Amino acid sequence: PENVSDWGKVVLAYEPVWAIGTGKTASPEQAQEVHEKLRAWLRSNVSDDVADSVRIIYGGSVTAGNCIELASQNDVDGFLVGGASLKPEFIEIINARA
Ligand SMILES: O=C[C@H](O)COP(=O)(O)O
């Protein structure tokens, strides 16, 4: 933590390996559970400020069809999009948290 001078520029991504490019997506509950634990780790090991400001994004078969529900989770701050970023539906994923 002491080696990072600006936590505002740090983005943490959670990507379950079984979800990358497979069409299998973590459920919103699964993603929330992991993101919440990552944020709790930051709170314990770094600071409240960092825990509250670091963006924790989810990656793994995000689509227009599942992005709204995933984005509705408290600790899901955005997405790391692979395959769907090459399709027109990408705009819907970009706007999922708008
Ligand atoms: O680089 C992107 C991530 O590995 C997720 O890829 P995906 O959205 O095709 O599963």
Ligand as a Chemical Component Dictionary entry (heavy atoms), coordinates in Angstrom:
data_LIG
# 
_chem_comp.id                   LIG 
_chem_comp.type                 NON-POLYMER 
_chem_comp.pdbx_formal_charge   0 
_chem_comp.three_letter_code    LIG 
# 
loop_
_chem_comp_atom.comp_id 
_chem_comp_atom.atom_id 
_chem_comp_atom.alt_atom_id 
_chem_comp_atom.type_symbol 
_chem_comp_atom.charge 
_chem_comp_atom.model_Cartn_x 
_chem_comp_atom.model_Cartn_y 
_chem_comp_atom.model_Cartn_z 
_chem_comp_atom.pdbx_ordinal 
LIG O1 O1 O 0 -10.411 -9.149  -21.402 1  
LIG C1 C1 C 0 -11.519 -9.406  -21.041 2  
LIG C2 C2 C 0 -11.875 -10.370 -20.029 3  
LIG O2 O2 O 0 -10.900 -11.332 -19.916 4  
LIG C3 C3 C 0 -13.252 -10.939 -20.197 5  
LIG O3 O3 O 0 -13.487 -11.414 -21.480 6  
LIG P1 P1 P 0 -14.955 -11.822 -21.934 7  
LIG O4 O4 O 0 -15.846 -10.649 -21.664 8  
LIG O5 O5 O 0 -14.828 -12.165 -23.381 9  
LIG O6 O6 O 0 -15.338 -13.021 -21.081 10 
# 
loop_
_chem_comp_bond.comp_id 
_chem_comp_bond.atom_id_1 
_chem_comp_bond.atom_id_2 
_chem_comp_bond.value_order 
_chem_comp_bond.pdbx_ordinal 
LIG O1 C1 DOUB 1 
LIG C1 C2 SING 2 
LIG C2 O2 SING 3 
LIG C2 C3 SING 4 
LIG C3 O3 SING 5 
LIG O3 P1 SING 6 
LIG P1 O4 DOUB 7 
LIG P1 O5 SING 8 
LIG P1 O6 SING 9 
# 
